[in-house]
Amino acid sequence: MLSDKIDYLFKIIGAGNNEIAQLAQCDASSISRLRSGKRNAAEGSRIIGKFIDGVYLYCQQNNNLGSLAVLLDISTSDSESIKKGLAVWLYDGQDPPSINSAKEQKEEFGRRLDSVMLISGISNSRLSKLMNIDPSYISRIRKGSRMMKKNSQVTLKLCSIIAEKLRENNKLPEFSEISGIPPELITDAALPEMISDWLYDFDVTAQVFAVKRIVKNIGQFSGSEGTVLPPVSEILNSYPEVQNKDSYLGKDGLRMAAVRFLNRVIGSGCGEVFLYSDREMDWMCGEYKKVWSGLMHYCLRKKVRITIIHNIDRSVPEMLNAIGSWMPLYASGLIEPYYSSKRSGDVFSHTLFLAPDTVCVEGCGIRSCEEYTTYRYVTDKAEMQSCMMSYKAFLNDSRRLLKASREPIPLLGSYTIFECSGLRICIGENDVIINKATAPTVGFKITHPALKRSFEEYVKTLGTTD
């Protein structure tokens, strides 16, 4: 994947996000998002052109064009050849080399520990006191000459301390940036385990990490009927900021508008809703996610049918994470998920939540300043009808993302089968099927090519059964 290639490239040439951004004459956040996988830039796009220019200039200034030429397997280091070779290498579909030797693993472990300690704001001396170990040992680990044993009590304590510091200092977004783990996937309870997995799983990309979480969530599926929900009023009281207005501003505004929208759907007897948003997923983070999830469960209890179009322009980890968070809802059979066959573009972001003849939330803004996007709360029937026509046209250009069933999905054709966490993961030529055969049963069939490839990468660590 592009983010894996960029991360590997940075390690080879010894560059940082800010250094490349300055030479590429672009925002450091743009480079950071490319590296973490939060932005999935198209081949030949303007940002990739700038990135390639920045990498070339960095290597030129640091007498490192020879290393870059070796990586790209070209015999010359002139500007045109290097840039063309880098453009091909970034999108050739091949995974970058893995970290295999003990020395490389120690060095990579040290780099990761150093980066997470820096953002959490904890020093060698402070960490050593909390762990009751020599500070020089922490220093040697950060320099890559030592590595703690995985799953040891010392390592577990280390990860718990760092998790606490990240939470205390509100640095979870920064941890998401360096780890490539989408912020919506990070929970307080799982954070120490996530830090440990990230520190040690050198060959696990962000998308494989997300697949692991999906597999775990499906394996723990207990059936929507057994979900105990608080009253709607209690859910709404947990998010008291909602105000009745004609428009809402930015991330917090979208949260308010969405809560008001879903509450209206639940109380109106509306039979179906249509959802789409390609804005950043940060509005679904933290405690708000519980509010959204609770209200969505109530919609399904009311037998509201939901059509959702997922944004294909998101990075694969983001897409997997979005699907993972929807998996328990998909199992109801009331949700029809699609993905757009057309790219949304780099300039504008769009959001459209629609309950026909009842209510609509609509917003469009510039991607680089989504905090200034206005989300309109629409109840005018003529405007809602216009939005519905636009959504239907968009739906016509979309494809089915997955099929969900409360029974295992039969295998029609040739599949390679893997077993993990009580599931059977079946890889076919054009799809992947995940079946949970123990009660409560559930099955999912995924056809999206990039998501299928992520499952193929994940099962490489598993043994086949058939």
C-alpha positions in Angstrom: 0.0 0.0 0.0 1.1 3.6 -0.6 1.5 4.5 3.1 3.7 1.4 3.7 5.9 2.4 0.7 6.2 6.0 2.0 7.0 4.9 5.5 9.7 2.4 4.3 11.1 5.1 2.0 11.5 7.6 4.9 13.4 4.9 6.9 15.7 4.2 4.0 16.6 7.9 3.4 16.4 9.0 7.0 13.9 11.8 6.4 11.2 13.3 8.5 7.7 14.6 7.6 8.7 18.3 8.1 11.9 18.0 6.1 10.1 16.6 3.0 7.2 19.0 3.4 9.5 22.0 3.4 11.3 20.9 0.3 8.0 19.9 -1.4 6.5 23.3 -0.6 3.4 21.7 1.0 1.9 21.4 4.5 3.6 18.9 6.8 0.1 17.5 7.7 -0.3 16.5 4.1 2.9 14.4 4.2 1.9 13.0 7.6 -1.5 11.9 6.3 0.2 10.2 3.2 2.6 8.4 5.5 0.0 7.3 8.0 -2.4 6.2 5.4 -5.1 8.8 6.3 -4.8 10.2 2.8 -4.9 7.9 -0.3 -3.6 10.0 -3.1 -4.1 8.9 -6.7 -1.2 8.1 -9.0 -0.1 11.2 -10.9 -1.9 13.6 -8.5 -0.5 17.0 -7.6 0.4 16.0 -4.0 2.3 13.0 -5.2 4.2 15.1 -7.7 5.2 17.5 -4.9 6.1 14.6 -2.6 8.4 13.1 -5.3 10.1 16.5 -5.8 10.6 16.8 -2.0 12.2 13.3 -1.7 14.5 14.0 -4.6 15.7 17.3 -3.2 16.2 15.8 0.2 18.3 13.0 -1.1 20.3 15.4 -3.4 21.0 17.8 -0.4 22.1 14.8 1.8 24.2 13.0 -0.9 21.8 10.1 -0.7 20.7 9.8 -4.4 22.8 6.6 -4.7 20.7 4.8 -2.0 17.5 6.0 -3.7 18.7 4.6 -7.0 19.5 1.2 -5.4 16.0 1.1 -3.9 14.4 1.9 -7.2 16.7 -0.6 -9.1 17.9 2.0 -11.6 21.5 2.5 -12.8 21.5 6.3 -12.9 20.8 9.0 -10.4 19.8 11.9 -12.7 16.7 13.9 -11.8 14.3 12.6 -14.5 15.2 8.9 -14.0 14.9 9.1 -10.2 11.6 10.9 -10.2 10.1 8.6 -12.9 11.4 5.5 -11.0 10.0 6.7 -7.7 6.6 7.4 -9.3 6.5 3.8 -10.6 7.8 2.2 -7.4 5.2 4.0 -5.2 2.3 2.4 -7.2 3.8 -0.9 -8.4 1.5 -2.9 -6.0 4.5 -4.6 -4.4 4.9 -4.6 -0.6 8.1 -3.0 0.7 10.8 -5.3 2.2 9.9 -6.6 5.6 12.1 -6.1 8.7 13.7 -9.5 9.3 17.0 -9.5 11.1 17.3 -9.2 14.9 19.4 -6.0 14.5 16.7 -4.4 12.2 14.0 -5.4 14.6 15.8 -3.8 17.6 16.4 -0.6 15.6 12.8 -0.4 14.5 11.5 -1.2 18.0 13.8 1.6 19.3 12.5 4.1 16.7 8.9 3.3 17.6 9.4 3.5 21.4 11.3 6.7 21.0 8.6 8.3 18.9 5.8 7.3 21.3 7.7 8.4 24.3 8.3 11.8 22.7 4.7 12.5 22.0 3.6 11.2 25.4 6.0 13.5 27.1 7.7 11.0 29.3 11.5 11.0 29.8 13.9 8.1 30.3 14.3 8.9 34.0 10.6 9.3 34.7 9.8 6.0 32.9 12.5 4.2 34.6 11.3 5.3 38.0 7.7 4.2 37.2 9.0 0.8 36.0 11.8 0.5 38.7 14.5 -0.2 36.1 17.8 1.6 35.2 17.3 4.6 33.0 20.3 3.6 30.9 18.4 0.5 29.9 15.6 2.6 28.5 18.2 4.7 26.7 19.8 1.6 25.0 16.3 0.4 23.9 15.6 3.8 22.3 18.9 3.7 20.5 18.2 0.3 19.1 20.8 -1.8 20.9 18.3 -3.6 23.2 14.7 -4.9 22.9 12.2 -6.0 25.6 10.7 -9.5 25.4 7.2 -9.4 23.9 4.3 -10.1 26.4 6.6 -9.9 29.4 5.4 -8.3 32.6 8.0 -5.5 32.0 6.6 -4.9 28.5 3.0 -4.9 29.7 3.8 -2.4 32.4 5.7 -0.2 29.8 2.7 -0.1 27.5 0.3 0.6 30.3 2.3 3.6 31.5 2.7 5.0 28.0 -1.1 4.5 27.4 -1.9 6.4 30.6 0.5 9.3 29.6 -1.0 9.5 26.1 -4.5 9.8 27.6 -3.4 12.3 30.3 -1.8 14.6 27.7 -4.5 14.2 25.1 -2.0 12.8 22.6 -4.1 10.0 21.1 -4.4 11.8 17.8 -0.6 12.0 17.6 -0.3 8.3 18.4 -2.8 7.6 15.6 -0.5 9.6 13.3 2.7 7.7 14.0 1.1 4.2 14.3 -1.2 4.4 11.3 -4.0 3.1 13.5 -7.2 5.1 12.7 -8.3 7.2 15.7 -11.8 5.6 15.7 -10.2 2.2 16.4 -8.3 3.4 19.5 -10.2 2.7 22.8 -9.1 3.3 26.4 -9.4 -0.4 27.3 -7.5 -1.7 24.3 -4.8 1.0 24.1 -2.0 -0.8 26.0 -2.5 -3.9 23.8 -2.5 -1.7 20.7 0.7 -0.1 21.7 2.3 -3.5 22.3 1.1 -4.8 18.9 2.4 -1.8 17.2 5.8 -1.9 18.9 6.4 -5.6 18.0 4.4 -6.4 14.9 7.1 -5.2 12.4 5.5 -6.8 9.4 1.9 -5.8 10.3 0.7 -2.9 8.2 -2.1 -0.6 9.4 -4.7 -2.4 7.2 -3.7 -5.8 8.6 -4.0 -4.4 12.1 -7.5 -3.2 11.3 -8.4 -6.7 9.8 -7.2 -8.3 13.1 -9.7 -6.1 15.0 -12.5 -6.9 12.6 -11.9 -10.6 13.0 -11.8 -10.2 16.8 -15.1 -8.2 16.8 -16.9 -10.7 14.6 -15.7 -13.6 16.8 -17.2 -11.8 19.8 -20.5 -11.1 18.1 -23.3 -11.8 20.5 -26.4 -10.9 18.4 -28.1 -7.5 18.2 -31.2 -8.8 20.1 -29.0 -9.3 23.2 -27.7 -5.7 23.2 -28.9 -3.9 26.3 -29.5 -0.2 25.4 -30.2 2.6 27.8 -33.4 4.7 27.0 -33.1 7.1 24.1 -33.5 10.0 26.6 -30.5 8.8 28.5 -28.4 8.6 25.4 -29.4 12.1 24.4 -28.7 13.4 27.9 -25.1 12.1 27.6 -24.7 14.6 24.7 -26.6 17.7 26.0 -25.0 20.2 23.6 -27.6 19.6 20.9 -29.4 22.7 19.9 -32.3 23.2 17.5 -30.8 25.3 14.7 -31.1 25.6 10.9 -27.3 25.1 10.5 -24.3 23.7 12.4 -20.6 24.5 12.1 -17.6 22.2 12.0 -17.0 18.8 13.7 -19.0 19.6 16.8 -21.8 21.0 14.7 -22.0 17.8 12.6 -22.2 15.8 15.8 -25.1 17.9 17.0 -26.9 17.7 13.6 -26.4 13.9 13.5 -27.8 13.3 17.0 -30.8 15.5 16.2 -31.3 13.7 12.8 -31.3 10.2 14.3 -33.5 11.2 17.2 -36.0 12.6 14.7 -35.8 9.3 12.6 -36.4 7.2 15.8 -39.4 9.3 16.8 -41.0 9.8 13.4 -41.6 6.2 12.3 -39.5 6.8 9.2 -38.9 3.6 7.4 -35.6 4.2 5.7 -32.6 6.5 5.7 -29.7 7.2 3.3 -26.2 8.1 4.5 -23.0 9.4 3.0 -20.0 11.4 4.2 -16.5 11.7 2.9 -15.2 14.2 5.5 -12.5 13.2 8.0 -13.7 10.6 10.5 -12.5 12.5 13.5 -16.1 13.5 14.4 -16.8 9.8 15.2 -14.1 9.6 17.9 -14.2 9.2 21.6 -17.3 9.2 23.7 -19.4 10.5 20.8 -19.1 7.2 19.1 -21.2 5.6 21.9 -23.9 8.1 21.3 -24.0 7.5 17.6 -23.9 3.7 18.0 -26.7 3.7 20.6 -29.0 5.8 18.4 -28.2 3.6 15.3 -29.1 0.5 17.3 -32.5 2.1 18.1 -33.1 2.9 14.5 -32.6 -0.9 13.7 -34.9 -1.8 16.6 -37.5 0.3 14.9 -36.8 -1.7 11.7 -35.5 1.4 9.8 -33.7 0.3 6.6 -30.4 2.1 6.1 -28.5 2.6 2.8 -25.0 3.9 3.3 -22.4 4.7 0.6 -18.8 4.4 1.9 -16.1 6.6 0.6 -13.5 4.7 -1.5 -11.1 7.7 -1.3 -10.4 6.9 2.4 -7.2 4.9 3.2 -7.7 1.2 3.4 -7.2 1.2 7.2 -9.9 3.9 7.5 -12.3 1.9 5.3 -11.6 -1.3 7.3 -12.2 0.6 10.5 -15.4 2.0 9.3 -16.6 -1.4 8.2 -15.5 -2.9 11.5 -17.5 -0.4 13.5 -20.6 -1.2 11.4 -20.2 -5.0 11.5 -22.6 -5.5 14.4 -25.2 -3.3 12.7 -24.7 -5.0 9.3 -25.6 -8.3 10.9 -29.2 -7.0 11.4 -29.8 -7.4 7.6 -31.4 -4.0 7.6 -28.3 -2.2 6.2 -27.3 -2.1 2.6 -23.6 -0.9 2.3 -22.2 0.4 -1.0 -19.0 2.1 -2.1 -18.6 4.8 -4.7 -17.0 3.7 -8.0 -15.9 7.3 -8.5 -13.4 9.3 -6.5 -14.7 12.2 -4.4 -11.7 14.5 -5.2 -9.1 16.4 -3.1 -10.8 19.8 -2.9 -14.3 19.4 -1.4 -15.8 17.1 1.3 -19.5 16.3 1.3 -22.0 14.9 3.9 -25.6 13.9 3.2 -27.9 12.2 5.7 -31.5 11.8 4.5 -34.7 10.5 5.8 -37.2 11.0 2.9 -40.0 13.5 3.6 -38.8 13.8 7.2 -35.4 15.5 7.6 -32.0 15.9 5.9 -28.5 17.0 7.0 -26.4 18.4 4.2 -23.0 20.0 4.1 -20.2 20.8 1.7 -16.8 22.3 2.5 -13.1 22.6 1.7 -11.2 19.5 2.8 -8.3 21.6 4.2 -10.6 23.6 6.6 -13.5 21.3 7.5 -13.9 23.1 10.8 -15.6 25.8 8.8 -18.0 23.6 6.9 -21.6 24.4 7.6 -24.2 21.5 7.9 -27.7 22.5 7.1 -30.7 20.9 8.9 -33.3 20.7 6.2 -37.0 20.0 6.6 -38.3 21.7 3.5 -39.9 18.9 1.4 -38.8 20.4 -2.0 -35.1 20.6 -0.8 -35.3 17.1 0.6 -36.6 15.8 -2.7 -33.8 17.5 -4.5 -31.2 15.9 -2.1 -32.9 12.5 -2.7 -32.6 12.8 -6.4 -28.9 13.6 -6.0 -28.3 10.6 -3.7 -30.1 8.2 -6.1 -27.8 9.4 -8.9 -24.8 8.8 -6.7 -26.1 5.4 -5.7 -26.4 4.4 -9.4 -22.6 4.9 -9.7 -21.9 2.8 -6.6 -21.3 -0.9 -6.0 -22.3 -3.2 -3.2 -19.6 -3.4 -0.6 -20.6 -6.5 1.3 -23.4 -8.9 2.0 -24.4 -9.8 5.6 -26.4 -12.7 6.8 -27.5 -14.2 10.1 -26.5 -17.6 8.8 -23.1 -18.7 7.5 -22.8 -17.9 3.8 -22.4 -21.0 1.6 -19.2 -21.3 -0.5 -20.0 -21.5 -4.2 -16.7 -22.2 -6.0 -13.1 -22.7 -4.9 -12.0 -21.2 -1.6 -8.9 -21.4 0.6 -10.1 -21.7 4.2 -8.4 -20.4 7.3 -9.6 -20.6 10.9 -9.1 -17.9 13.5 -10.9 -16.8 16.6 -13.7 -19.3 16.0 -14.2 -18.0 12.5 -13.7 -19.5 9.0 -12.1 -17.0 6.7 -12.6 -18.1 3.1 -10.5 -16.5 0.4 -12.0 -16.9 -3.1 -10.9 -15.6 -6.5 -13.1 -12.5 -6.3 -14.3 -12.3 -2.7 -13.7 -13.1 0.9 -16.3 -14.8 3.1 -16.1 -14.7 6.9 -18.4 -17.2 8.7 -19.1 -17.6 12.4 -20.7 -21.0 12.7 -21.3 -21.0 16.5 -24.4 -19.3 17.9 -25.2 -16.6 17.3 -24.2 -17.3 13.7 -23.3 -14.6 11.2 -21.7 -14.4 7.8 -20.1 -11.6 5.7 -19.1 -11.6 2.1 -16.7 -8.8 1.0 -16.0 -8.1 -2.7 -14.1 -4.8 -2.6 -10.7 -5.6 -4.2 -8.5 -3.5 -1.8 -10.3 -4.9 1.3 -10.0 -8.5 -0.1 -6.2 -7.9 -0.5 -6.0 -6.8 3.2 -7.6 -10.1 4.3 -5.2 -12.0 2.1 -2.3 -10.2 3.8 -3.8 -11.1 7.2 -4.3 -14.8 6.6 -0.7 -15.2 5.6 0.0 -15.6 9.3 -2.6 -18.3 9.7 -2.6 -22.0 8.7 -5.0 -23.3 6.1 -7.5 -26.0 6.9 -8.7 -26.9 3.4 
